[in-house]
Amino acid sequence: RVFGDPVLKDLIREAIDNNLDLVAATARVEEARAIAGVVKSFLYPSINTGAGYTAQQTSINADPPQDASGDRNFQNYNAGFTLSWELDIFGRVRRLNEAAFARFVATEQGRRGVIVTLVGDVASSYFLLRQYDSQLEIAHQTLRLNDETVAYYKVRLEGGVSNQLEVNQAVANRAITAASIPDLEQQIAITENAISVLLGRAPGSIPRGASIETSTYPPPIPAGLPAQLLERRPDVVAAEEQLIAANADIGAAKALFFPSISLTGILGGVSGDLSNLLKSGSTVWSVGAGIFQPIF
């Protein structure tokens, strides 16, 4: 928008939409967001539901021996809820949640950094391409002038007012100019391929907009910019968030020295007849609490 080149704006939009590095960075943000959501869920109780069916037959030859005249086949239906919850008294889960969220923010800043770099690379490569176009145009104009100069000195030589040295110098200058044209064409092709990679498409020609001479130049950067502008750099912010995550990981590791306290419970029903599963006589429940303390 600053340079006033609509072609450049279209190229930047295409790069943001299709660049493969940016797609990968966006996927990393989604991954980190999902991981942060999983870690945050550990702050709350885990409640599950399930149902099942079991059937078995006892052995009459087991010890102690079973009555062979009785029913050796058993079946049970079960359904219920289970609950487990770690009481985060010493902050281990909270610090893990803090670390996961900081890493998520860092990946988001990494994505912003990819966008900033991508826009800059597309713009700089585009202006480098326009520079090569201008140099190639100048080289062709110079070659035409060299041809006219060679023809001029040849006419002078034929007229006897010049010598062969002047003709040879003109021919040599033309050869130097002609040799620079393939190099410029090669540089143009290399730059077009580089822009194509940034755009996420197969190598090919790149459309041109306004020439460098007609482009609007951005205003000069004033002297004495405040150091606080560094805080806007995505890589600086990402490094800060990674430091926060590392510090939180240290807190979570220290919390492992302290006991881990958990609550567990189950509520449901067990019955040998499916029709009696929901009756009060089939109800089963249990509640428990546990503490785990590593010694070594």
N, C-alpha and C positions, 0 to 999 in steps of 0.2 A: 504494500500500500504506500509506503514511503517513497519507493522508487518509481511508482506510477506505471508499472509494467503489468498489464493484465495477464500476459502469458506466464510470467513468473509466478503470479498468484495462483494460476491454475496448476502449475507444476507443484507448488508447495501443497496445495489441497490434495492433489493426487498422491503425493508422497505420504502425507498424514493418513490417508485412507488405506494405502496399499503397502507401505514399507514393512518388510518382514521383521526387522529388528523391533519396530514399534509394536507389531502384533505379538511378538514374544514377550516384550516388556509388559504389555497389557495382560497377557496370560499370567505372568508372574504376580501382578497385582491381584488378580482374581484368586490365585492360589494362596497368596499370603492372607487375603481377606477371609478365605474359607478356613485356613488354619487358625487364624485369630478367633473366629467364631467357635471352632471346636474347643480351643483352650478356654475360652470364656465360659463355655457350658460346664466345665468342671467346677465352677463356683456354686453350682446348684445341684440339688439331688438328682440322681439318675433313677427314673421310674420306668419299669418295663412290664410288659404283660405277655403271658404265654399260655399255651394249652398243650396237652399231650395225652397220649394213650400208651399204656404198657400192658403186656400180657406175659405170664411166666408159668412154668410148671416146676414143681418141687420133685426131688428125687426120694424114692423110698429107701434107697441104699445109703442116704447121707447119715452123718453122725451129728446129733442124735437121730436115730431111725424115725421115719415118718410112718404114719398109719396108712397102709396101702388101701384100706377101705374108704378113706376120706377123699375129698375132692383135691386133686393135686394141681389143678389149673386155677390161676388167679388172673384177674384183669382189673385195671383201675383207669379211671379218667381223672384228669386234673386240669385245673385252670386257676389262674390267679395273677397277682401283681407282686413284683419285687421292687424294693427300694434300697439304694445305697447312697451314702453321702459322707464325704470326707470333711470333717470340721477343720476349716483352714485357720486354726488358732495361731500358727506361727508364720502365716503369710506366704507359704510356698506357692500355692495355686495363684494367689493374687500377683506375685512377682512373675510367674510364668505368663499370666495374662498380660501384664505390662510389657514383657519382652516381646510377646507375639504381636501386640498392637504396634509397638515401635517398629518392628520389622515390616509390618504392613505399610506403615507410613513411609518407611525408607524405600520400599519398592515403588510406592506411588511417586515419590520424588525421583526415583530412578527413571520412571516412565516420563516424567516431565523433562528430565535431563536428555532423554533420547529425542524428545520432540524439539527441544531447543537446538541440540546438535544437528538434528535432521534438517530443520529449517535453515540453519546456517550453512550446512553443507550444500543443500540444493541451491541456495542463493549464490554462494561463492563459486560453485561449479558453473552455474548459469552465466555469471558475469565473466568467468574465465573463458567460457565458450564464446561469448560475444566478443571478447578481446581477441581470441584466435580468428574469429570471423573478420574482424577489422584488419588484423595483420595480413590475413590471406587476401583480402580485397586490395590492400596497399601493395602487396607483393605482385598481384596481377597488374595493377596500374604501373608499378615500377617496371615490370617485364615489358609492357607495351612501350614505355618510354625508352627502355634499353634497345628494343627492336628498332625504334625510330632513330636512336643514336647510332646504332651499328650501320643502318642504311645511310644515314647522313655522312658518316666518315668514309664509307665505301664510295659514295658519290664524289666526295672531296679527293679521295685517293685516285679515282678514275680521272678526275679533272686536273690532277697534278698539283693540288694545293695542300695535300696532306701526305702522311707517310704511313707505312704498314704498322708501325708501333701504336699509333692512335687507334687504328682499326682493331688490333689485337687487344688493347686495353678495353675497348668497348665490348668486344666479344666476351672477354673474361668477366667483366661486370655483369653482363647478361647471364652468363652461366652460373655465377654466384646467386643471382636472384632466382633463376629457374630451379636451382638445387634447394632453395629454402621452401618452395611451394609444397613438395611432397611431405616434408617434415611438419609443416603446418597442418596439412590435411590429416596426417597421422595423429597429431595432437588433438584435432577436432574430433576424430573418431573415438579416441581414448576417453575424452571428456564426455562425449555423448553416451558412451557405454557406462561410464561411472554414474551419470545422472540416471540412466535407465535402471541401474541397480538400486539407487536410492528410491526410485519410483516403484520398485517391486515388479518390474516388467522385463521382458526380454530385451536385449540390446537392440537399439535401433536409432533412427534419427529423432532429434529433439526439435520441436517447433521454436521459432525465434519470434521475439517481440521487437520492441524499440531498440535501436542501436545504443551503444554506450554514450555517444555524443548527445543524444536527445533524452537520456535518462535524467530524472530528478535526483539530485544527490541529497542524502540525509543531512540534517544540521550537524555542525561540529560538536564533539563531546566537550563539555565545559571542563575546565581544570578544577581540581580540588573536590572531586566526588567523595562523599562520605564513605567510610569503611563499612557502614551498615548495609551498603548495597551488596556486600558479600553474602549477607543472610538470605538474599533472594536466589542465590545459586542453588539449583537442585542438588548438586553433588555435595555441597557443604551441609545442607539440611539433612540429606540422606546419611552422611557420616555422623552427624549429631544423633540421629535416631538410632543408628547402629550402636553408638556408644551407650545410649540409654538402654537398649536391649541387652547389651553385654553386662551392664551394671545390674539390671534386673535378674539376669541369669546367675550372677554371683549371689544375689539375695536368695534366689530359689535353692541354690546349692547349699548355702549355709543353713537354710531351714531343714535340710535333710538330717542335720545333726540332732534335731529335736523329734519328739514322738509324733507319730501320725495316728490320729484318732478318727475312727470311722463308725458310722451307724448303719445297720442293715436290718431289713425287715421283709416279711413275706405275709401275704394275706390271700387266701384262695380256698379251694375246696377239692377234696379227693373222694371219689366214690367208685365202687365196683359196678354201679348201674348208672348209666348216663342220665336217666330221669331223676335221680336223687342228687345230682351234682350240686344244684343250687339250694338244696335244703339245708337248714341250720345244722343238722347232724353231720354234714359233710365238711363243715368249715374247719380250716386249719390256719394257724397263724404263728408267727414267731418274730421276736424282736431281739436284736443283739447289738452290742457295742464292743469295739475292739481297739486296742492300742498296740502300736508297733514301734519298737525302739531299737534301731541298729546298735550293736555293741562295738563291732570292729568295722 
